[in-house]
Amino acid sequence: MNNVSGCQVSEYQVSEYQVSECQVSKYQDKKGYKKLKVWQKAQEFVLKIYEYTYNFPKEEMFGLTSQIRRSALSVTANIVEGQASSSKKEFLNFLNISNRSLVETEYLLETAKDLKYLLEERYIRLEDLRFTIGNMLYGLIRSIKNKIKT
């Protein structure tokens, strides 16, 4: 455990990158998309995906490993792109794409679990995060829809 900016952090190695469990909290003082709680939770999800897929079989590097990572990244990337939109309607479109990417990731994680590439406890952790992100996206989508109507 290290103390980084007043936050207790335990680090783990993911490829050549050092990632901390407390990393997402640093985004709270930023502007734009980094203030969105759903983006913060989705970024945590992406980091966990990269950590948990690191030891997938090497023959899956350009298959399932890549597909899971790309779909998870699409969740956060579409939140970012949508937040930078010039209209609420456009933002809503990107959030819907983000949600579809989340559902794709759900399926891919189930497949990884079924193939025994993903340990049950890791699958449960990712599924809990995915469920939370899905609820947050749903709430944000509903809120924006209501603003468009008025």
N, C-alpha and C positions, 0 to 999 in steps of 0.2 A: 504494500500500500504506500502510495506517495501522496503528499499534500500539494495540490495544484490549485492556486487561486482560492484557497480556503475550502476546497472540495477534496474529500478523501477519494482517491482513485486507485483502483487496481488495474494494471495493464496486462494485456495479453497480446501475443504476436499474431498478426494476420498477414501472411506473406511477408513483404518487406516493410509493411506499415505498422506503426504503433497506434492502437485505438484504445481509448479509455472508456469505461462504463459510464463515466460522468460527462462525457464529451458534449452531449446534446445541450446540457444546461448552459453552456457558454453562448449559445445562440440567443438567449433571452434578452440580451441588451442590444441586439441588432435591429435594423430597420427592415421593412418589407416582409417578404415571405418568411424570414427567419423568426418573426414574431408569431407566426401562425402555429398554434399548438399542434394542429394536425401535421404540419410539415415536420415539426420537431420529433413527433412520435414516428412518423414515416422514415425520417433519417435514422432514428434508432433501429428501426426494422431493417433498413438497408445494411447498416453496419453489422447487425447480427447475421443477416443472410450471408454476407461476405465471410464472416468468421466461421459459420457453420458449414459453408460449402467448400471451404479451403481444402479439406481432406477427402472430398468426393473422389471417386476413381478418376485417374488421369484421362481415361478414354472418354469421360463425360465432359472434359474441359470445354469442348466446342458444341456440346449437346445440352444436356440437362443443366449443368452448372452455369453455363453462359445464359441459357434461357431464363433460369430463376433470377439471376442477377439483373438481367436486362429488364425483366418485368417489374422487379422491385424498384429499380432505378426509375422506371417510367412513372411509378406512383409519385415519387418526389419531384421528378422533372416536370410533370404536368401541373402539379400544384404551383411550382415556381413560375412556369410559363403563364399559367392562368392568372396568377396574382399580378403579373406585369401587364395584363390585358388592359385595353382602353375602355372596356364596358363590362358590366355585371353579366350580361348574356354570354359574352366570350369567356369570362372567368368560369361560368357555370359549365360551359362546354368542356373546358379543360379538366374541371373537377370530375365530370362524368367519365372522361377518358381515364383519369387517375383511378377512379373506382373500378373500371373494367380491368385495368392492369392489376389491381389488387386481387380481383377475382381470379385472373389468370395465375397470379402468384400462388394463390390458395391451392388451385389444382396441381400446379407443379410441385409444391411442397408435399401434397398428399402422395403424389407419384414417387418422390424421393423417399418418403417414409415407407411406402409399400415395397420399394426396391432395397430397403434396409441401408440406404445411404445416409439417412438422417435418424439419429437416435430419438426414441419416443419423447424423452424429456425436452429435447431441443425442439422437436416438432410442436409440442404443447406450448412452449415459450413463444415460438413464432406465431402459432395460431392465436394465442392470447393477444399478442401485439396486433396481428392482422384484424382480429375482431374489434379491438379498440379503435384502430384506424378507420375501419369501415363505419363504425358508429359515428366517429367524428366527421368523416366525409359526408355521411348522410345528413347530419345536423347542419353542416355548413351549406350543403346543397339546398336543403329545405329553407334555410335562412335567406339565402340569396334569391331563391325562387319567390319568396314572400316579398322581398324588396323590389323585385322586378314587377310584381303585380300591382304594387301601390304607386 
